[in-house]
């Protein structure tokens, strides 16, 4: 491929979103109800009855990361966000890696959420008295059955995302309102009436059993917060790029409140054994302990809505990130084709849905849904921590002159992001080492340390291979400058869907 310069008019996205639309996209991507309904049980299996402590502790570095995203977005709004910012401020290879691991992590997340969605639907079918279809016994814990049902939903939400982000945001807003009303109602009721006594030790991180449990719990909690940055992936489609920063920060603070509420409520209602033992069915079990049918099914409906919304919210920012990379010729041209009718990267959105469905099918090698969830969350947690850390270091590098000009601004723009980055890199490294030393053989199993370490390493290694292809075969100018296509260059469309 010859190294041709960019045209004067890069592909255009449509600016039609408000700050509330950005919050809807980011909140759906973070998926508080799914994180509370499933992530709390997974995390409790690691840290025991210290969920509020680990959620608060994980919030601190993520808040530093959010500050880095917000400041970088103010000076350079771009759909590629971390991919562009890291490439410019640190190194193009690292910038490409950030873009790439976000793609593969989201595809893995979509595959996991596809199964979670199917599980919620099968649980609802069971609550309605439907336990068999012909000779097939419905099992919400079966990866095969939940994946098959979830793929049908994935196809539907991908098609909705193609028609325009404004349409998707409206759908997600409606789903979020229902989710949060149910979540606040049940969690509030659980805090008031739960049989287990409240204890301040729940907020004590020093009571967590071991350093390995602390590290793994923190990365699992970081995974729960993951998704707030989806607001920055649509910063070329909001009416004012500053709205993306507002949406990201509003979402993050809201998630903290919901996670603390949910973790305290679950520990008031369920024992430690019950918390850790119900996996993908944890929210349904919580609802059954608090109310009789049909009211007990409401948390399960909320979980299903959350999973559906997060599927769509996962497709949207990933397609935008790949749009930005394709615009720079680090990925193929199909990803930057914009639909003339909808003003969205329609072809890329469809391909993301197809990739997620394919990976969901590959996940069938882990037959138990609970094991698949644990393996996916651990792998994605490590690569998300790496992506966050590199973006925060990019902010520290870009704004380092503020340390000399205004030390207060310098602390917020340089020191806090750098400390957050180092904390996440240290956690990821420590957890990786603990996985490596936990066993002496490889096995495709959620409790095999080498498997848990190999998966994120394969994601990272594939990024360097793809970067080499982009640099030496596609001859992308990004690797000479580290700069992405200027998001302000095109005359962006302003009509709404």
Secondary structure, 3 states (H helix, E strand, C coil): CCCCCCCCCCCCCECCECHHHHHHHHHHHHCHHHHHHHHHHHHHHHHCCCHHHHHHHHHHHHHHHHHHHHHHHHHCCCCCCHHHHHHHHCCHHHHHHHHHHHHHHHHHHHHHHHHHHHHHHHHHHHHCCCCEECCEECCCCEHHHHHHHHHHHHHHHHHHHHCCHHHHHHHHHHHHHHHHHHHHHHHHHHHHHCCCCCCHHHHCHHHCCCHHHHHHHHHHHHHHHCCCCHHHHCCCCECCHHHHHHHHHHHHHHHHHHHHHHHHHHHHHCCHHHHHHCHHHHHHHHHHHHCCCCHHHHHHHHHHHHHHHHHHHHHHHHHHHHHHHHHCCCCCHHHHCCCCCCCCCHHHHHHHHHHHHHHHHHHHHCCEHHHHHHHHHHHHHHHHHHHHHHHHHHHHHHCCCHHHHCHHHHHHHHHHHHHHHHHHHHHHHHHHHHHHHCCCCCCCCCCCHHHHHHHHHHHHHHHHHHHHHHHHCCCCCHHHHCCCCCCCCCCCECCCC
